[in-house]
Amino acid sequence: MKSKPLWIGAVLTVAAIAMGCSHRVVATPGEHTVKLYRDEATFEKIKDLKRQGGPMAMLGQVGEGFVTKELDNHTPIRIISQDSEGAQVEVTDGPDKGVQGFVPKANVS
């Protein structure tokens, strides 16, 4: 009758892992939403345009509105892959459930 303690242990282990793997997007201070880019290349291009300043920065700001989707703060996500710049994610709950895209590193918890 040792199978019952093993089964309970397995269930508790799975539950602990599931709770530890919960990720959410986190808005920067003063913001209520997080920008979800189509992919990392789009994020890099917009970041580069903003860095140039002047008219190019304004073009980056305008372009960002067309190529991003805004997620509410604390929207649950699943990380598909990540690197030093951010993470490719999938929204796991809410009105945008199933949407995939890239989120900067500072906006992933």
C-alpha positions as a Markdown table, in Angstrom:
| # | Residue | x | y | z |
|---|---|---|---|---|
| 1 | Met | 0.0 | 0.0 | 0.0 |
| 2 | Lys | 2.9 | 2.4 | -0.6 |
| 3 | Ser | 1.4 | 3.6 | -3.8 |
| 4 | Lys | -0.8 | 6.2 | -2.1 |
| 5 | Pro | 2.1 | 8.2 | -0.6 |
| 6 | Leu | 3.9 | 8.1 | -3.9 |
| 7 | Trp | 0.8 | 9.4 | -5.7 |
| 8 | Ile | 0.3 | 12.2 | -3.2 |
| 9 | Gly | 3.9 | 13.2 | -3.5 |
| 10 | Ala | 3.7 | 13.2 | -7.3 |
| 11 | Val | 0.6 | 15.4 | -7.3 |
| 12 | Leu | 2.2 | 17.9 | -4.8 |
| 13 | Thr | 5.4 | 18.0 | -7.0 |
| 14 | Val | 3.4 | 18.8 | -10.1 |
| 15 | Ala | 1.4 | 21.4 | -8.3 |
| 16 | Ala | 4.6 | 23.1 | -7.0 |
| 17 | Ile | 6.2 | 23.1 | -10.4 |
| 18 | Ala | 3.0 | 24.6 | -12.0 |
| 19 | Met | 2.9 | 27.4 | -9.4 |
| 20 | Gly | 6.6 | 28.1 | -9.9 |
| 21 | Cys | 6.3 | 28.4 | -13.7 |
| 22 | Ser | 3.7 | 31.2 | -13.6 |
| 23 | His | 4.9 | 34.2 | -15.6 |
| 24 | Arg | 3.2 | 37.5 | -16.2 |
| 25 | Val | 3.9 | 40.7 | -18.1 |
| 26 | Val | 4.8 | 43.6 | -15.8 |
| 27 | Ala | 4.3 | 47.2 | -16.9 |
| 28 | Thr | 7.1 | 49.8 | -16.3 |
| 29 | Pro | 6.4 | 52.3 | -13.5 |
| 30 | Gly | 3.8 | 54.8 | -14.5 |
| 31 | Glu | 2.3 | 52.5 | -17.2 |
| 32 | His | -0.7 | 50.2 | -17.1 |
| 33 | Thr | 0.0 | 48.2 | -20.2 |
| 34 | Val | 2.9 | 46.3 | -21.8 |
| 35 | Lys | 3.7 | 46.4 | -25.6 |
| 36 | Leu | 3.7 | 43.0 | -27.3 |
| 37 | Tyr | 5.7 | 43.1 | -30.5 |
| 38 | Arg | 5.2 | 40.7 | -33.4 |
| 39 | Asp | 8.8 | 39.4 | -33.1 |
| 40 | Glu | 12.2 | 40.3 | -31.8 |
| 41 | Ala | 13.3 | 41.8 | -35.1 |
| 42 | Thr | 10.4 | 44.3 | -35.0 |
| 43 | Phe | 11.3 | 45.2 | -31.4 |
| 44 | Glu | 15.0 | 45.8 | -32.4 |
| 45 | Lys | 14.0 | 48.0 | -35.4 |
| 46 | Ile | 11.7 | 50.2 | -33.3 |
| 47 | Lys | 14.3 | 50.5 | -30.6 |
| 48 | Asp | 16.9 | 51.5 | -33.2 |
| 49 | Leu | 14.6 | 54.2 | -34.7 |
| 50 | Lys | 13.9 | 55.6 | -31.3 |
| 51 | Arg | 17.6 | 55.7 | -30.4 |
| 52 | Gln | 18.4 | 57.8 | -33.5 |
| 53 | Gly | 16.4 | 60.8 | -32.2 |
| 54 | Gly | 14.8 | 63.6 | -34.2 |
| 55 | Pro | 12.4 | 62.6 | -37.0 |
| 56 | Met | 13.5 | 58.9 | -36.9 |
| 57 | Ala | 12.5 | 58.7 | -33.2 |
| 58 | Met | 9.1 | 60.2 | -34.1 |
| 59 | Leu | 8.7 | 57.6 | -36.9 |
| 60 | Gly | 9.6 | 54.9 | -34.4 |
| 61 | Gln | 6.9 | 56.1 | -32.0 |
| 62 | Val | 4.3 | 56.2 | -34.7 |
| 63 | Gly | 5.3 | 52.8 | -36.1 |
| 64 | Glu | 5.3 | 51.2 | -32.7 |
| 65 | Gly | 1.6 | 52.0 | -32.4 |
| 66 | Phe | 0.9 | 50.0 | -35.6 |
| 67 | Val | 3.1 | 46.9 | -34.9 |
| 68 | Thr | 2.4 | 46.3 | -31.3 |
| 69 | Lys | -0.5 | 45.0 | -29.2 |
| 70 | Glu | -1.0 | 46.3 | -25.7 |
| 71 | Leu | -1.5 | 43.8 | -22.9 |
| 72 | Asp | -2.9 | 44.7 | -19.5 |
| 73 | Asn | -0.4 | 44.7 | -16.6 |
| 74 | His | -0.1 | 41.3 | -15.0 |
| 75 | Thr | -1.5 | 39.4 | -18.0 |
| 76 | Pro | -0.5 | 35.7 | -17.6 |
| 77 | Ile | 1.9 | 34.4 | -20.2 |
| 78 | Arg | 3.9 | 31.2 | -21.2 |
| 79 | Ile | 7.5 | 31.8 | -22.2 |
| 80 | Ile | 8.3 | 30.0 | -25.5 |
| 81 | Ser | 11.9 | 31.1 | -25.7 |
| 82 | Gln | 14.0 | 33.9 | -24.3 |
| 83 | Asp | 17.3 | 35.7 | -24.7 |
| 84 | Ser | 19.2 | 38.7 | -23.3 |
| 85 | Glu | 16.7 | 41.2 | -25.0 |
| 86 | Gly | 13.4 | 39.6 | -23.9 |
| 87 | Ala | 11.1 | 36.6 | -24.4 |
| 88 | Gln | 8.9 | 35.2 | -27.1 |
| 89 | Val | 5.6 | 34.5 | -25.2 |
| 90 | Glu | 2.1 | 33.3 | -25.6 |
| 91 | Val | -0.8 | 34.8 | -23.6 |
| 92 | Thr | -2.4 | 32.1 | -21.5 |
| 93 | Asp | -5.5 | 33.9 | -20.2 |
| 94 | Gly | -7.7 | 36.9 | -20.7 |
| 95 | Pro | -9.1 | 38.5 | -23.9 |
| 96 | Asp | -5.9 | 38.0 | -25.8 |
| 97 | Lys | -5.5 | 34.3 | -24.9 |
| 98 | Gly | -3.4 | 32.5 | -27.6 |
| 99 | Val | -1.7 | 35.6 | -29.0 |
| 100 | Gln | 2.0 | 35.2 | -29.4 |
| 101 | Gly | 4.7 | 37.9 | -29.7 |
| 102 | Phe | 7.9 | 39.3 | -28.2 |
| 103 | Val | 8.1 | 41.2 | -24.9 |
| 104 | Pro | 11.2 | 43.1 | -23.7 |
| 105 | Lys | 13.1 | 41.6 | -20.8 |
| 106 | Ala | 12.1 | 44.4 | -18.4 |
| 107 | Asn | 8.4 | 43.5 | -18.8 |
| 108 | Val | 8.6 | 39.8 | -18.0 |
| 109 | Ser | 8.3 | 38.4 | -14.5 |
